[in-house]
Amino acid sequence: MLPFALKVVWMVLSLTGLASCWAVLMLFAGCIGSYWGPLIYCIACTLMQVIFCIGMAWRMDPYAMPRAFCLAQTIILGFSTFVMTGVCASFCIATCITVWKPKSWADAERSVLVWRNHYYFTLLVYPIVATIVQIVVVIKLDAVKPTDDLHCDASDPVWVRFFGYAGTPLLLAVPVLFFSINSIVRSLKTSRHIQRSRSEEHENQRVDSFPRLPWRFYSRRIVPKVAPSPCPSSMKATPSGHEFDSPDQTSLSHSSLYPPDTDVLDSPVSSSFPTFATVDPPPPTMIRDGSRHPDFSAIIGNDWNDIALETPEESDHDKTSSLVWTHPGDDDITPDSDDCGGEKLDELDSLDISCSDFDYRSPYSKTLSFGAMPKRKKRLAYLSPAIWRIMFFQVAFAIVLLLTCITTLVDVIAGHDTPTPFGTQHVAMLLSAWGPAIVFGLFPGVTRRLMFWRSRDS
């Protein structure tokens, strides 16, 4: 017979473990904002520990317990194990869904245990079906018989225990253990990737903090491959009756951007036109987002009035012209090109500029327009510590379920006539009550609420 002192110690540990299970899991549920999982686990754990401790009324002696109580104790111990296994399997499904979607990690702590309809299988269908199978096998074989133990259990034959806490939970415990370890490994790899990307981003920000060179003003022309036209600087304007209606656009645009070039002013074409005063560029205008950009109205001038002066060749050539803003080092622009595809800065006076030729190119977006703010890339967040705790709990509980079958498996393999009085299933029963306190008790939110007297003193 087992010593009575051991039975008393086991009952005390069982009740204190149950109290710690309720306290810790309810506080943890408040931290993550979801109560269904912790609450169902606590109810199942209460059924297990209470039906075990009630046996103390008969000094935990199966020979002194009524047959009806022995049958109820055997079935309730199995049913509570099935329910807790279903809760652990539901946790595994929830964490796998979260871990496999790193973009949702920022809000995962509050959404990881959100209710999903497929939890009905693990929390309702599986426990009920497993319990029905256990009841049928136990009653049909009349397997519940008193032996030297802490509680009543199926003992003749011993392998009937595999239909209870020692076997059926393994149908979910093994997949839970596999997927939990897989989720932990995947989370570690993703966390290292996020840390590496953040360090690279920090390094890029440090490099980008250096002062930038001023923007340069380049022209870009696409030259037809069939018959390239001569450079605009070599084209002569034909005097006509409309020449003196408005100043030449090329000279005006040149004077508004650069100091007068002596070579251009002394050319024959420039001597045939009247001289105009230098036009100062107007101050930058304010765009609706508050940024300041140059006003191109002085450069455009009376562009509509010069349409009559354009020759067909010039019109066709201007259709391929564009003027772009670009950062230094932009690979798309070659300012030192000698052909008409990219004139030098000192040949800007030969360009025909229109409103549609201006393009603003931003380092943040290829299609960013004036007044638009660049969109900041959303940074991936690390996995919440609460989810790490849940995954560790899944692994721990799966190991506890494996622990419950060791003694029964040894008895069946060894062919013992009577089961071992004290085995791994008794240790597993206590761990199922103390496990939540061990895993979640050190969670910062739970610890802070448990030590409420410290918050009052501070």
Secondary structure as UniProt FT lines:
FT   HELIX           4..32
FT   HELIX           36..53
FT   HELIX           54..58
FT   TURN            59..60
FT   TURN            62..64
FT   HELIX           67..99
FT   HELIX           102..107
FT   HELIX           108..111
FT   TURN            112..113
FT   TURN            117..118
FT   HELIX           119..120
FT   HELIX           121..125
FT   HELIX           126..141
FT   HELIX           158..163
FT   TURN            164..169
FT   HELIX           170..208
FT   STRAND          216..221
FT   HELIX           232..234
FT   TURN            241..245
FT   HELIX           249..257
FT   HELIX           262..265
FT   HELIX           268..271
FT   STRAND          285..286
FT   TURN            288..289
FT   STRAND          292..293
FT   HELIX           297..300
FT   HELIX           303..309
FT   HELIX           312..318
FT   TURN            319..320
FT   STRAND          321..326
FT   TURN            328..329
FT   TURN            331..332
FT   TURN            335..336
FT   TURN            340..341
FT   HELIX           345..350
FT   HELIX           355..357
FT   STRAND          358..359
FT   TURN            366..367
FT   TURN            370..371
FT   HELIX           385..404
FT   HELIX           406..414
FT   HELIX           424..440
FT   TURN            441..442
FT   HELIX           444..450
FT   HELIX           452..457
//
